[in-house]
Protein backbone atom coordinates (compact mmCIF):
# COMPACT_ATOMS: atom_id res chain seq x y z
CA UNK A 1 0.00 0.00 0.00
CA UNK A 2 2.80 2.42 0.83
CA UNK A 3 4.46 1.81 -2.53
CA UNK A 4 1.19 2.40 -4.35
CA UNK A 5 0.62 5.71 -2.56
CA UNK A 6 4.24 6.76 -3.12
CA UNK A 7 3.77 6.21 -6.86
CA UNK A 8 0.61 8.32 -6.86
CA UNK A 9 -1.91 5.50 -6.91
CA UNK A 10 -5.04 5.24 -4.90
CA UNK A 11 -6.46 2.41 -2.87
CA UNK A 12 -10.17 1.71 -2.86
CA UNK A 13 -13.03 2.31 -5.22
CA UNK A 14 -13.76 5.24 -7.45
CA UNK A 15 -14.85 8.42 -5.70
CA UNK A 16 -18.54 9.10 -6.08
CA UNK A 17 -18.88 12.34 -4.09
CA UNK A 18 -18.41 15.93 -5.17
CA UNK A 19 -19.51 19.40 -4.06
CA UNK A 20 -22.72 19.46 -6.09
CA UNK A 21 -23.78 16.08 -4.70
CA UNK A 22 -23.01 17.24 -1.17
CA UNK A 23 -25.05 20.42 -1.56
CA UNK A 24 -27.98 18.43 -2.94
CA UNK A 25 -27.72 15.93 -0.08
CA UNK A 26 -27.70 18.78 2.46
CA UNK A 27 -30.76 20.33 0.81
CA UNK A 28 -32.63 17.01 0.89
CA UNK A 29 -31.61 16.37 4.50
CA UNK A 30 -33.03 19.77 5.46
CA UNK A 31 -36.32 18.55 4.01
CA UNK A 32 -36.10 15.65 6.50
CA UNK A 33 -35.71 12.93 3.88
CA UNK A 34 -34.26 9.56 4.86
CA UNK A 35 -30.78 8.47 3.78
CA UNK A 36 -32.31 5.92 1.42
CA UNK A 37 -34.46 8.54 -0.25
CA UNK A 38 -31.51 10.91 -0.56
CA UNK A 39 -29.38 8.17 -2.11
CA UNK A 40 -32.04 7.39 -4.71
CA UNK A 41 -32.20 11.05 -5.76
CA UNK A 42 -28.43 11.47 -6.18
CA UNK A 43 -26.80 10.24 -9.39
CA UNK A 44 -23.09 9.93 -10.16
CA UNK A 45 -22.39 12.01 -13.27
CA UNK A 46 -18.78 11.11 -14.07
CA UNK A 47 -16.34 8.24 -13.92
CA UNK A 48 -16.74 4.51 -13.88
CA UNK A 49 -19.96 4.64 -11.85
CA UNK A 50 -21.69 7.20 -14.08
CA UNK A 51 -25.46 6.89 -13.90
CA UNK A 52 -25.46 4.91 -10.65
CA UNK A 53 -26.73 6.00 -7.26
CA UNK A 54 -24.49 6.15 -4.19
CA UNK A 55 -25.32 3.83 -1.33
CA UNK A 56 -27.07 5.18 1.78
CA UNK A 57 -23.83 4.47 3.68
CA UNK A 58 -21.92 6.74 1.28
CA UNK A 59 -24.49 9.49 1.77
CA UNK A 60 -24.26 9.08 5.54
CA UNK A 61 -20.46 9.28 5.45
CA UNK A 62 -20.55 12.33 3.18
CA UNK A 63 -22.96 14.18 5.48
CA UNK A 64 -21.08 13.12 8.63
CA UNK A 65 -17.75 14.37 7.26
CA UNK A 66 -19.39 17.66 6.31
CA UNK A 67 -20.89 18.04 9.79
CA UNK A 68 -17.54 17.28 11.44
CA UNK A 69 -15.74 19.85 9.27
CA UNK A 70 -18.30 22.58 9.89
CA UNK A 71 -18.33 21.87 13.63
CA UNK A 72 -14.53 22.11 13.80
CA UNK A 73 -14.26 25.43 11.94
CA UNK A 74 -15.53 27.74 14.72
CA UNK A 75 -13.08 26.16 17.14
CA UNK A 76 -10.09 27.10 15.00
CA UNK A 77 -8.96 30.61 15.81
CA UNK A 78 -7.10 32.41 13.12
CA UNK A 79 -3.92 33.96 14.39
CA UNK A 80 -2.41 36.96 12.62
CA UNK A 81 0.57 36.30 10.45
CA UNK A 82 3.90 36.81 12.08
CA UNK A 83 5.05 40.41 12.00
CA UNK A 84 1.78 41.95 10.78
CA UNK A 85 1.01 43.63 14.11
CA UNK A 86 4.05 45.90 13.88
CA UNK A 87 3.45 47.13 10.33
CA UNK A 88 0.84 49.83 11.10
CA UNK A 89 3.02 51.18 13.88
CA UNK A 90 6.04 51.27 11.59
CA UNK A 91 4.06 53.17 8.95
CA UNK A 92 2.82 55.67 11.51
CA UNK A 93 6.37 56.20 12.72
CA UNK A 94 7.62 56.73 9.16
CA UNK A 95 4.94 59.40 8.54
CA UNK A 96 5.90 61.43 11.61
CA UNK A 97 9.60 61.38 10.84
SULGI-V868874 format. One record per pair of residues at least 6 apart in sequence whose ideal C-beta (glycine too) atoms are under 6 Angstrom apart, sorted by the first residue. I is the first residue (numbers start at 1). GAP is how many residues later the second one is. If there is no record, write none. Layout:
# SULGI-V868874
I,GAP  I,GAP
This chain:
# SULGI-V868874
1,10  14,33  14,34  14,35  16,28  16,33  16,38  17,45  21,21  22,40  25,13  25,34  25,38  28,10  35,21  35,24  35,25  36,20  38,21  39,14  39,15  39,17  39,20  40,13  42,12  44,6  44,8
